[in-house]
Amino acid sequence: MTSEIENFFAILIAEIDRLEVDIANSGTARERLATIKKMVEAFNKQRIASTAIEDITQRRVFIGEAITPLYLMSIYRYYTGMQADQLAAPYLNKWMKLSGTVVENRADRDYLSVRADIDLGGEDPLQAKYQHLGFRDEKSRQKMQMLRRGGAFSFVGRIERIHATELRFEDCELLVSSSV
């Protein structure tokens, strides 16, 4: 899209240069000006349409703050697998904002896998505090790789999987970090 925009503006600039010459030399300036105006309007409509598509795809639905990681895991602790799958389904692919500390991380090409000790939102009798976080965003990956074991951070992540002792978050983005 960027090269299309650059090409379009190069064409507009060339047309404006020709228009300046025409204004000085003849009466064809009005026709050229009308053509340029149509080109700009068409480009603007295209830009607005593509922005609207990007906005729709970038929307994130966050679950309420009252829903904690411990609550989500408890669904699988107190119900059968089939019941838990039905109860957990509305939360899958929704987003959460959480904080934690780094336990371990591993990089693989354009993906960073992080084990983190996150705040579960209550006392966990099973002490299942290490969660999986997947980072694909380059800026977040670079910053997360700089954190030492025990480094604190906040993130947003999409809930990929819920289990009795683990949550899996994908498409995570780092919000705040501090090294230890």
C-alpha positions, 0 to 999 in steps of 0.5 A: 500500500505504501508504494501505491501511495508514493506513486499516486503522490508522485503522479499528483505532483507531476500533474500540479507542475504541468498545471502551473505551466498551463495556468501561465500559458493556456486555458486548459488549466480547468480541465487538468484541475478537474482531473486532479480533483477526481484523482484525489477524491478517488484516492481518499475514498480508497484510503477511507475504505482500507482504513475501515477494513484495518479498523475492523480487523484490529478490534479486540474484545476484552473480557471483564476485569472480574474474570480472573485467570484463576476463574478460567482455570477453575472451570476445568477443575470443577466440571467435566471436559464437555461441560467445561468446553462449553462454559469456557468457549465464550472466553476463547479468542478474547483478550486479557490485560495481565501482569507477571514475571518472566520464568523462561523464554525461547525464541524460534524465528518470528515467535517468542515463547514465554513461561510467566508467573502471572497474577491469577487473581486469587489463592490457587490451591493447585499453585498453577502459576506458570502460564504460556505467552506467545509473542509475534510482535517484533517490538514486544519480542525484542523487549521481552528477550531483554528481560531477565528471569524474574523481570516484571512486565504487563501485557495484553494477550488473546486467550488461545487455550484454557486448562485446569492448570494453565492458560495459553495466550497468543498474539501477546503484546508487551505493555510495560516492563522492568528488569531485575 
